[in-house]
Amino acid sequence: MLTILNNNRLHLAGHPEGRVYIRVPIKLISRLQGCAMPSEDKQAPILVAGATGYIGARLIPRLLQTGYRVRALARTPAKIGNRPWSAHPDLEIVKVDVLDQNALTEACRGCSTAYYLIHSMNHTSEDFVTTDREAAFNMVAAADAGGLKRIIYLSGLGEWHDSLSKHLSSRAEVADILSSGNVLVTVLRAAMIIGSGSASFEILRYLVERLPVIVTPRWVDVPCQPIGVRNVLHYLIGCLECEETVGAVFDIGQDQVVTYRQLMEIFAEEAGLPKRLIISVPMLTPRLSSAWIHLLTPVPAVLARPLAEGLRNKVICRDTRIRALIPQELIDCRRAIHLALERVRQHQIESSWIDAGRIPPSEWSTPSDPSWAGGTFYNDSRQITLSATPGEIWRAVASIGGESGWYYGDWLWKLRGYLDQLAGGVGLHRGRRCPLELSPGEALDFWRVAEVTKPTRLLLVAEMKLPGEATLEFRIEEISPGVTVLQQIAHFLPYGLLGMLYWYAVTPFHNFIFNGMLRGMATAISRPVLRGPERIPDS
């Protein structure tokens, strides 16, 4: 039986060798399906599903600069709100969860092309394979019902017969699901993407920077063909103007095939580090590797394991036709690593893997009923009065965490982060994307930014392992010209007896840690303290 797939392939079902595809010209596919070749219309919006992700957050401003209208889909639109391009007149931000098929269908209406950049593999995902599968089927139905002409999907390199890892198998499965519908699909398959803020680059950076001797599994000598993030973005945008890419599958990568050992050596040279001793051992399994990565890098084990498993697969380009269709200068690994390091050093990271995932709910932290409807609810509220303006205090508040630290008792925060990592939490390694600016949804050490109202309020929600839910809030209020009150409010919602015991165990430390933080902020902005720190009486 012959089945037509919308990815420039014919599928021979029942073939004794399993999955067999025949590549044919896209124009022939179009005739067989009785459909016309789509042409891009800059008046119709371009849909970007996964707008807050690592690639999506970089793709959107470039689409806008090129003159396209963009409809950005996000489960949490607030994540986009503080981006410098969020107020662009050609940008429409729509709150949509791709698991909601009806909402996704409505979002597709009126759009010509959709970029599908959804990937559920993050530190909060329990079963990313099932979630990605459901989301892909929803996209197929929504694209057809919503009248899309085309989908562009960024997938992963790797062949089915190479016993792909769970991560790469899921990427390939999503490509097949998207291509099973009536809307033409362009699939770009990439291996490791080198760019500031990518999970793969962060693993590489932290391992090489922190370890003079690196013990790795045998996959350190597996060949791969990485690509710089700027080259990925150029290909993605170039597909809009190149009809030959419609309905086709392309492998994208730099010219050079390297091993992960070579990547580590190149990184050490570009970072100005002494030569690293890299030792591969056969008994280091993906599970042990992920635990090792979890302890030494910001990448949690739940994310590190599928990435580590994927490194055992040879990922090289087999079809490089796209280089002739969308020509560009392909930067090599050394140049890509150099550029990524420059971005990190200059604190100019456009997007980061740590920003993926939902913002944890925090509505419970501001209950109107002091007893929170009869439930157990704890808070620790303190304030300090400074001879300063709200803007001056905000600079200290907005710089908290990351390289700036927590203004007091940093060794205690680091100890808490280390204990959190041992318990399987995210720890303090994640830091923050930018040392001066904060946006909703961004990670901040083991917190997540929930709300930002500059220069009066910052709300953080805890993502460390806890027997409950916790928030840390900063409020700034000018009570007279040049006199401002800074409030620091910690809320905790315990889970059962263990949560209650946890709160009482850490409460004694609040007296000097929280008071020290408030004094530390005053010192950081060199403004005199008029009163406090002091407790805020319960209302």
Secondary structure, 3 states (H helix, E strand, C coil): CEEEECCCEEEECCCCCCCCEEECCHHHHHHHHCCCCCCCCCCCCEEEECCCCCCHHHHHHHHHHHCCCEEEEECCCHHHHCCCCCCCCCEEEEECCCCCHHHHHHHHCCCCEEEECCCCCCCCCCCHHHHHHHHHHHHHHHHHHHCCCEEEEEEECCCHHHCCCHHHHHHHHHHHHHHCCCCEEEEEEECCEECCCCHHHHHHHHHHHHCCEEEECHHHHCEECCEEHHHHHHHHHHHHHCHHHCCCEEEECCCCCEEHHHHHHHHHHHCCCCCCEEEECCCCCHHHHHHHHHHHCCCCHHHHHHHHHHCCCCECCCCCCHHHHCCCCCCCHHHHHHHHHHHHHCCCCCCCHHHCCCCCCCHHHCCCCCCCCCCCCEEEEEEEEECCCHHHHHHHHHCCCHHHCCCCCHHHHHHHHHHHHHCCCCCCCCCCCCCCCCCCCCEECCEEEEEEECCCEEEEEECCCCCEEEEEEEEEEEEECCEEEEEEEEEEEECHHHHHHHHHHHHHHHHHHHHHHHHHHHHHCCCCEEEEEEECCCC
